[in-house]
Amino acid sequence: MSHFSRVVVGLSGGVDSAVTAHLLKQQGHEVIGIFMKNWEDDDDSEYCSSNVDFVDAAAVADVMGIEIEHVNFAADYKDRVFSEFVREYQAGRTPNPDILCNAEIKFKSFLDHAMRLGAEKIATGHYARVRQNTASGLFELLKGLDPGKDQSYFLHRLNQAQLSKTLFPVGELHKTEVRRIAEEIGLPNAKKKDSTGICFIGERPFRDFLNRYISKEPGPIKDPTGRTIGRHVGLSFYTLGQRQGLGIGGIKAKGDDMKALQARGLRGAGEHTPWFVARKDIPNNTLWVVQGHDHPWLLSPQLHATDVSWCAGQAPAPGTYAAKTRYRQADAPCSYLPLPMAEGQVGSELGFELDFAQDQWAVTPGQSAVLYDGEVCLGGGVIAGRETART
């Protein structure tokens, strides 16, 4: 943007959004801060930090001399994000609510609100970048320049209308530089640690939280030989690749599984070789676990995804790209193939299939598979199924 304009910044109380506001003000824009309240079921609990966060956001606005407005999107959040989150968990999948929150709240409800305030653009403290392609005129979502903080994975559902109205100033910086700027200008939250976890759960024990919303039906935990080695508390409470909280430590693998572990060099395979969740058999309410991180049941050469969303508004051409099947993962080379519509499927969007050059670990239905062409995030879809490695 060459001219100065009104930009509405989502101030979360964290250092990234605070520096975002500072950088935009420095560039000469009129900056207005908005604090989004997205959850209010247990505001007064030790785990919900939104009151503390608002105080921090207001302190930042005060130091910078900008207005801040407190806006409640909790009803939208419950309707569009949380209800979907619960539905997916109840079905035995593992959703990513942060991706849905970005698409439905931060870049929809918040964007609409900002436009009503006369904003030309909105800005957030995400580590990503937006660029307009000079040849096509399309807006592209790019990775943030700090490879350790890049958040394009969480933003892959943004469309042309949203990208055209969005600025990500800290996406051009490394986190160390953002912290340095915050200290240099005397921001009160310069040393505040980054928030972790899902926004509405905070730091509380995840299973305790899910317990309040999801019915649980205990059932058997089985190993690949079909032997029952424990009981699970309900399939919704486990995710593929999980190794903590299974309650089956000290049980050894048997027969062929033991030989396979030993063939992979795990000579001491037995009670000290960890167990991992490998399959969730919903119809039979059975949790299947395996011993060893690289068990074939945990590895997938291929996945298919549905509920797709492309930043350009249309699917990319079939070909070779890179993909992430979870946030903190290196780009994995793969071939991408759009899939034809299933019979009876409504809408114009296709699903897709990814074939990976190397098997991917713990590909999890409900999570997102996000496609990249170099530094450009093309979009992606929700993982619907996977093929396990051929043994």
N, C-alpha and C positions, 0 to 999 in steps of 0.2 A: 504494500500500500504506500503510495507516494504522498498522499495527503493525510492530514491528521483527522482522526475520527473518534467517535464514542465507542469504546470497547468495554464490554461487561466481563469481568473476570470472576470465575468461580473460586472464591477464597475458602479453603478447607480448614485453615488453621495450621497447615503445614508449611514447610520452608519453600517447597517448589512453587506453590501458587503465589506465595508472598513475593518471591523474586520475579515471577511472571508479571505481577502487577507493577513492580518497580521498573522493570525493563520497558514496559509499554508506556509508563508515565515519562520515563527518560526520553523516549522517542517522540514525546509531544502529544500523545493521545489523551483524550479525556477518559479517565478510568473510573469505573464504578464497580464496587465489589459486591458479590452476592454470596451469602452462606446458604448452602442447601441442606435442609433438614429432611432426611429420607427415611428415618425410622423413629418411632415414638412409643413402641409397645412397652419398653422397660427402660425408659430414659433415666430413671433414678438408680439403676443397678450399677454395680461396680465396674461392669464390663462396657457400658455404653458411654463413650467419651464425647458425645456431641456437645454437651454443655461446656466442657473444658475447651473443646475445639473452637466453639463460637467465641469464647472469651479471647482465645489466641488470635483468631481472625480479626476481631474487633480491635485488638491492640495493634495489629499490623496496619489496619486501615487508618487508625489514629496517627501512628508514626508517619505514614505517607501522606496524610491529609486528604484521604479519599472517602467518599460515602460508602457505607456498607448496609445492605438490606438483608434481613433474615427471611428466607422464603421456605415455606413448608411444602415439600413434595411427597410427604409420607403416604397420602392416599394413592397417588399415581404409582409410587414405588410398590406398595402392597399389591395393587391390582395388576401391574405389568411385569414386575420383576419377582417379587417374593412368591406370589401364587404359582408362577411357572417353576421356580426353584423347588418348592415343595412337591409339585406334581412330578417333576423329573426324578427327584430322590425317591418318591413313593414307587415309581416305576422301576427302580433299581439302577438308574443311570446317575452320573455324577456331573451336574451342570456347572457352568461358570457364571455366577450372577454378576460379576464385575463387567463382563462383556455385555450382558443384557442391560445393566444399569447405564452404561455409556450410550448404548443405542437408544434406549427408551426414556432416560431421565436427563442425563447431562447434556446430550445433544438433541433432545427433543423438548421435554418440558422446560428445561433451563433455557434452551435456545429460543423457544417461543416467548418466554417471559422477557428475555433480554431484548428481543425485537420490539416487544411492546414498550420497552423503556427507550426506544429510539436508537438502539445499538446498531452499528454497521457490522460489527464482528463480536464473537465471544472468544475468550481465551481460557485455557486451563493449564495446570502445571504438569501435564503429561510429557513424557520423554518420547516425542515423535515429531515429525515435520510434515508440512503441507506445501506442495509445489504445483504450480499450474504448468502443464506441459505446453510448450510454445507451439508444437506441431499440431496437436489434437485439440488444444483448448481445455482438455479435461484436467480436473484437480486430482493430484496423486497423493496418497498417504505414504510417507517415507519413514524408515526407521529413525529413531533418535540417534544422535552422533555418539552417545555414550553406550557402547555395546552391552555394558553390564546393567544398564537401566532402561533400555529400549522398551517402550510399552505399546508399540504398534499392534502386537498380538491382541491386546484388549480393545483396540479401536477398529478392528477390521470390518465391522459391520456399518461403518459410517458411509453415507452415500454422497453423491455430488453436491446436493443442496447443503448438506451439513459441512462437508469439507470446505466449500466455497466461503463459508461464514466463520471459519475457525482458525485461530492462531495458537501455536504451541512454542512460545519463545524459548523455554528451557530445553527444547529438543535440539537446539543448536549447541548446547553446552554439555560438559561433563558434570556429574554431581559434585565433584570436589570444587569446581568453579562456582556452582550455585551456592554452596555453603560459604565459600569465600566472600561472594557478593553480599550474602545475608549478614555476615559479621561486619563487613566493611561499612555497610550503611546502618548498622546498629539495629537490625530487626530483633524484636524481643523473642522470636522463636527460632533464632539462627541455629541453636544447638538441639532443637527438638528432634527426637528420633523419628524415623519414618514409620508410618502406620503399617501394620501387617494384618493379614487376615481379611475376611469378608466384612464389608462395612457394617452389616447389622448384627454380626456375631461378635465382633471385637476379639478380645483375647480369651474369651470364655472357652471351656471344654466343648468341642464341637458336638460330641455325642449327647451331652446334657441338653444342648440347645435343640437338636433335632428331635429329641424325645418329646418335646412339648408339642410338636406339630405332626409327627409321623407315627402311624400305628406300627407296632413291631410284632413280628411273628418269628419266634426262635425256630431253629432247624439245625440239621447236621452240618458239620465241617468234614469234608472228605479229602483224602489224598488221591493221587492219580491211580492207585491200585483199587480204589473204591472203598478203602477202609475208613470208617468213621473215627476221627481222632479228636473230636470236640464238638461243641455246640456254638452256633452264632446267635446273636441277640436280635437279628433281623437284617435281611440283605441290604436294606437301604443304608445301613450304618458302616458299610465297607466299600472300599474302592480298589480297583485293580492296581496291583503293585504294592498295596499296603502291607507292612510287616509288623507294625506295633499294635498292641491291643487285641491279639488273636487268642491269647490264653492257651497256646499249645506248645510253648517252649518245652524242651526236654524230650519231645517225641521224635524218634528217628525215622528216616525214610526206610522203605522196604524194597526188597527184590530188585527189579529192573531199575527203579528210580535210584536206589543206592549205587548200583553199578554205573549208571549214567553220571551221577555226581562224581564218583571216583574217577571215571574216564576223563572228566573235565579238570582233573587235578585236585579235586577236593578230597584228599586222602582221609582227612579226619571227619568226613561227612557223618553226621549223626546229630546228637542233641544240640551241638553248637552251630550247625548250619541253619541260617534263618529260614523261616517259612514266609511265603508271600501269597497274597490273594491273587489267584490266576483266572478264575471264572466265577460268574454268578448265574446259577441255573434258576431263573425265576419260576418257571412252571413247577419245579420240584422243590423249591425253597431250599436249595443246597448251595453251600459255599465250598468251592474247590480251591485247595491250596497246594503249593508245590514248594520243594526245598531247593534253595539256590537261586541267586539273582538272575542267572542266564538260562533258566529252564525254558525249553521250547514253548511251553504254554504261555510264557510272558512275552514272547517275541512275535512281531507281526510284519510280514513283508508287504501287506496291502491293507487298505481300509476303504470304506465307502462312507460318504457324508451326504446329508440332506439339509434342508432348511438353509439354503445357501444365500450369501449376500456378497455382491461384488462392488467394490468402490467405484468402478467405471460405469456401473449400471448394466453391464453385460458380462457374460462369462468369457474368460480368456480362451485363446485358441489352444487345442490339445498340444502337449509338448512337454519339454523338460523344464522343471522349476525346482524350487526348494520349498520345504514346508516345516512348520512346527506343529506338533500334536499336543504340546503343553508349553506353558509360558517360559520357564527357565530351561530352554533346550536349544542346542545349536541347530542351525538350519540343516535339514536333511534332504539331500538330492532325491528327486522322485520324478516319475512321469505322471502327468495329469490327464485324465480322460473324462469329459462330461458324460453323464449317464442319461439315457432317455427316460422320459416320465414313466413312472409305474402306472399300471392300469387303474383308472379311477382317481388318479392324483389330480388335484385342482391347482390352477395357477400356471404361471409361465416359467418358473424357475426350475432348472435341472439340478439333480444331485451330481456328485462326481466321485471318481475312484482315483486313489493314489497308489502307485506301485513304487516302493522304495528300493534304492540301490542297496541299502543295508537294512536288516530287520530293525524295527523300532520297538522300544521297550514299553510295556504296559500301556498300549494304546487303549484309551478309555471311552466307551460310549457315553455321550452327554457332553464331553469336552469338545473343544473346537480344533479343527484342522485348518491352519491358516497358510495361505499360499504366497510365496514371494518370488519376484523376478529381480534378483540383485537386492538393491535397497528399497525397492518399491513393494509395498504390501498390496496385494491384488484383492484380498478378501478371503472368504473361506466358507466353511459350513460346519454343522454339528455332526460329530462322528456317530454314525448309526450302527456300524458293525465293523468287524476286523477279521482278517484271516490269521490264524496262528501259524507259526513257523512249521515248515515241513521237517519231520524228524528223520 
